Amino acid sequence: MSTTDTPAAQTATPIEFMHGAFSAQVEGHIGTADQKLSYSVVAEEGQFMIVNVIGRTPMMATDGVVVFPNGQQTGGPGGVVMNQALPASGTYIITAGQHLMATNVPEGDLVVEVIVLPSYLLNQQ
């Protein structure tokens, strides 16, 4: 099953990049401590992606997970949760929320920043 078939992919908010931009940010609000926000990014194998989950609410620690089109995933406590070359082309699902082992605020705001570098930039000498 590809990630585009999963319920998370169907309800994920697409992250839109302005024409020619390598990065985009989306702001989100978490209404309950255990709520997770889902976003999607379409990218190509060989590109390089950095995903940064940043808490905007004082005392809120964040976490994030990125699920690849091939089913693999990476993630962890907030800040940079992904920093690697992409193993597959397709839709990447980013889930972001509060890191409950570190904080527990009733609600809060966060920013998900995504940087996708094209493969031609990575192959320059």
C-alpha contacts under 8 A as a table, 3 or more apart, distances in Angstrom:
res1	aa1	res2	aa2	distance
1	M	5	D	6.48
1	M	6	T	7.82
1	M	71	G	7.84
2	S	5	D	5.61
2	S	6	T	7.27
2	S	69	P	5.58
2	S	70	N	6.19
2	S	71	G	6.70
3	T	6	T	5.33
3	T	8	A	8.00
3	T	9	A	6.15
3	T	67	V	7.34
3	T	68	F	6.99
3	T	69	P	5.10
3	T	70	N	7.27
3	T	71	G	6.63
3	T	91	T	6.79
3	T	92	Y	7.34
3	T	93	I	7.34
4	T	9	A	5.20
4	T	10	Q	6.83
4	T	69	P	7.39
4	T	91	T	6.48
5	D	9	A	6.73
5	D	10	Q	7.24
6	T	9	A	5.33
6	T	10	Q	6.52
7	P	10	Q	5.08
7	P	11	T	6.34
8	A	11	T	5.34
8	A	12	A	5.74
8	A	38	S	6.74
8	A	93	I	7.41
9	A	12	A	5.09
9	A	38	S	7.88
9	A	39	Y	7.92
9	A	40	S	6.90
9	A	93	I	6.32
11	T	38	S	7.29
12	A	37	L	7.78
12	A	38	S	4.62
12	A	39	Y	4.51
12	A	40	S	5.66
12	A	93	I	7.23
13	T	38	S	6.25
13	T	39	Y	4.49
13	T	40	S	5.93
14	P	39	Y	5.51
14	P	40	S	4.61
14	P	41	V	6.14
15	I	24	A	7.08
15	I	25	Q	7.58
15	I	26	V	7.02
15	I	39	Y	6.37
15	I	40	S	5.91
15	I	41	V	5.73
16	E	24	A	6.83
16	E	41	V	7.82
17	F	20	G	7.81
17	F	21	A	5.96
17	F	22	F	7.24
17	F	23	S	6.60
17	F	24	A	5.48
18	M	21	A	5.34
18	M	24	A	7.67
21	A	24	A	7.51
22	F	115	I	5.60
22	F	116	V	5.40
22	F	117	L	5.94
23	S	113	E	7.15
23	S	114	V	5.51
23	S	115	I	4.20
23	S	116	V	6.28
24	A	113	E	5.86
24	A	114	V	5.48
24	A	115	I	6.64
25	Q	111	V	6.61
25	Q	112	V	5.59
25	Q	113	E	4.36
25	Q	114	V	6.32
26	V	111	V	5.65
26	V	112	V	5.41
26	V	113	E	6.66
27	E	109	D	7.23
27	E	110	L	5.83
27	E	111	V	4.44
27	E	112	V	6.47
28	G	37	L	7.30
28	G	109	D	5.70
28	G	110	L	5.35
28	G	111	V	6.15
28	G	112	V	7.87
29	H	107	E	7.51
29	H	108	G	5.78
29	H	109	D	4.47
29	H	110	L	6.40
30	I	33	A	7.01
30	I	35	Q	5.91
30	I	36	K	7.18
30	I	37	L	7.50
30	I	97	G	7.17
30	I	107	E	5.34
30	I	108	G	5.25
30	I	109	D	6.12
30	I	110	L	7.85
31	G	35	Q	6.79
31	G	106	P	7.23
31	G	107	E	4.78
31	G	108	G	6.80
32	T	35	Q	5.38
32	T	106	P	5.62
32	T	107	E	5.18
33	A	98	Q	6.44
33	A	100	L	7.39
33	A	104	N	6.14
33	A	105	V	6.16
33	A	106	P	5.26
33	A	107	E	5.83
34	D	97	G	7.32
34	D	98	Q	6.82
34	D	100	L	7.47
35	Q	97	G	6.37
35	Q	98	Q	7.63
36	K	95	T	6.25
36	K	96	A	5.54
36	K	97	G	4.67
36	K	98	Q	7.60
37	L	95	T	5.50
37	L	96	A	5.22
37	L	97	G	6.23
38	S	93	I	6.77
38	S	94	I	5.58
38	S	95	T	4.48
38	S	96	A	6.51
39	Y	93	I	5.75
39	Y	94	I	5.03
39	Y	95	T	6.44
40	S	91	T	6.34
40	S	92	Y	5.55
40	S	93	I	4.60
40	S	94	I	6.02
41	V	91	T	5.57
41	V	92	Y	5.17
41	V	93	I	6.63
41	V	94	I	7.90
42	V	89	S	7.66
42	V	90	G	5.41
42	V	91	T	4.37
42	V	92	Y	6.10
43	A	47	Q	7.13
43	A	86	L	7.98
43	A	89	S	5.76
43	A	90	G	5.69
43	A	91	T	6.51
43	A	92	Y	7.29
43	A	116	V	7.68
44	E	47	Q	5.80
44	E	86	L	7.00
44	E	88	A	6.42
44	E	89	S	4.06
44	E	90	G	6.33
45	E	85	A	7.70
45	E	86	L	5.02
45	E	87	P	5.25
45	E	88	A	4.34
45	E	89	S	4.54
46	G	85	A	5.81
46	G	86	L	5.28
46	G	87	P	6.57
46	G	88	A	7.59
46	G	118	P	7.80
46	G	119	S	5.58
47	Q	85	A	5.68
47	Q	86	L	5.52
47	Q	116	V	6.64
47	Q	117	L	5.67
47	Q	118	P	4.98
47	Q	119	S	4.66
47	Q	122	L	7.90
48	F	83	N	7.42
48	F	84	Q	5.58
48	F	85	A	4.16
48	F	86	L	5.77
48	F	115	I	7.95
48	F	116	V	5.56
48	F	117	L	5.08
48	F	118	P	6.80
48	F	119	S	7.06
48	F	122	L	7.92
49	M	82	M	6.97
49	M	83	N	5.81
49	M	84	Q	5.73
49	M	85	A	6.28
49	M	86	L	6.78
49	M	114	V	7.05
49	M	115	I	5.56
49	M	116	V	4.51
49	M	117	L	6.47
50	I	80	V	7.03
50	I	81	V	7.67
50	I	82	M	5.22
50	I	83	N	4.40
50	I	84	Q	6.73
50	I	114	V	5.75
50	I	115	I	5.07
50	I	116	V	6.59
51	V	80	V	5.68
51	V	81	V	5.73
51	V	82	M	5.02
51	V	83	N	6.70
51	V	112	V	7.06
51	V	113	E	5.79
51	V	114	V	4.67
51	V	115	I	6.56
52	N	78	G	7.08
52	N	79	G	5.04
52	N	80	V	4.19
52	N	81	V	5.93
52	N	82	M	7.25
52	N	112	V	5.77
52	N	113	E	5.07
52	N	114	V	6.48
53	V	62	T	6.56
53	V	63	D	6.75
53	V	64	G	6.53
53	V	78	G	5.19
53	V	79	G	5.00
53	V	80	V	6.40
53	V	81	V	7.06
53	V	96	A	6.83
53	V	110	L	7.05
53	V	111	V	5.93
53	V	112	V	4.69
53	V	113	E	6.48
54	I	62	T	6.70
54	I	78	G	6.46
54	I	79	G	5.76
54	I	110	L	5.50
54	I	111	V	5.12
54	I	112	V	6.34
54	I	113	E	7.90
55	G	58	P	7.62
55	G	60	M	5.88
55	G	61	A	6.18
55	G	62	T	5.93
55	G	78	G	7.88
55	G	108	G	7.81
55	G	109	D	6.26
55	G	110	L	4.35
55	G	111	V	6.47
56	R	60	M	7.52
56	R	108	G	7.23
56	R	109	D	5.16
56	R	110	L	4.94
56	R	111	V	6.99
57	T	60	M	5.63
57	T	108	G	5.27
57	T	109	D	5.47
57	T	110	L	7.11
59	M	103	T	6.78
59	M	105	V	7.40
60	M	98	Q	6.70
60	M	99	H	7.76
60	M	103	T	5.71
60	M	104	N	7.01
60	M	105	V	6.31
60	M	108	G	7.18
61	A	77	P	7.73
61	A	78	G	6.61
61	A	98	Q	5.81
61	A	99	H	5.33
61	A	100	L	7.69
61	A	102	A	6.06
61	A	103	T	5.72
62	T	77	P	6.00
62	T	78	G	4.35
62	T	79	G	7.41
62	T	96	A	7.22
62	T	97	G	5.60
62	T	98	Q	4.27
62	T	99	H	4.58
62	T	110	L	7.97
63	D	75	G	7.53
63	D	76	G	5.60
63	D	77	P	4.10
63	D	78	G	4.05
63	D	79	G	7.56
63	D	81	V	7.48
63	D	96	A	5.82
63	D	97	G	5.58
63	D	98	Q	5.82
63	D	99	H	5.05
64	G	75	G	5.45
64	G	76	G	5.70
64	G	77	P	6.44
64	G	78	G	6.09
64	G	81	V	5.97
64	G	94	I	6.90
64	G	95	T	5.45
64	G	96	A	4.33
64	G	97	G	6.45
65	V	73	Q	6.90
65	V	74	T	5.73
65	V	75	G	4.14
65	V	76	G	6.43
65	V	81	V	6.82
65	V	94	I	5.71
65	V	95	T	5.22
65	V	96	A	6.66
66	V	73	Q	5.46
66	V	74	T	5.43
66	V	75	G	5.98
66	V	81	V	7.79
66	V	82	M	7.24
66	V	92	Y	6.60
66	V	93	I	5.54
66	V	94	I	4.49
66	V	95	T	6.45
67	V	71	G	6.20
67	V	72	Q	5.95
67	V	73	Q	4.32
67	V	74	T	6.76
67	V	92	Y	5.73
67	V	93	I	5.13
67	V	94	I	6.55
68	F	71	G	5.28
68	F	72	Q	5.29
68	F	73	Q	5.73
68	F	88	A	7.22
68	F	90	G	7.90
68	F	91	T	7.06
68	F	92	Y	4.93
68	F	93	I	6.78
69	P	72	Q	7.47
69	P	88	A	6.39
69	P	89	S	6.84
69	P	90	G	5.51
69	P	91	T	5.63
69	P	92	Y	5.87
70	N	88	A	6.52
74	T	81	V	7.21
74	T	82	M	6.56
75	G	81	V	4.62
75	G	82	M	6.11
76	G	81	V	5.56
77	P	81	V	6.83
77	P	99	H	6.47
78	G	81	V	6.21
78	G	99	H	7.45
80	V	83	N	7.01
86	L	89	S	7.57
96	A	112	V	7.60
97	G	110	L	7.95
98	Q	103	T	7.40
98	Q	104	N	7.48
99	H	102	A	5.66
99	H	103	T	6.28
99	H	104	N	7.72
100	L	103	T	5.18
100	L	104	N	5.49
101	M	104	N	7.78
105	V	108	G	7.05
117	L	121	L	6.85
117	L	122	L	7.50
118	P	121	L	5.72
118	P	122	L	7.01
119	S	122	L	5.08
119	S	123	N	6.40
120	Y	123	N	5.31
120	Y	124	Q	6.72
121	L	124	Q	5.72
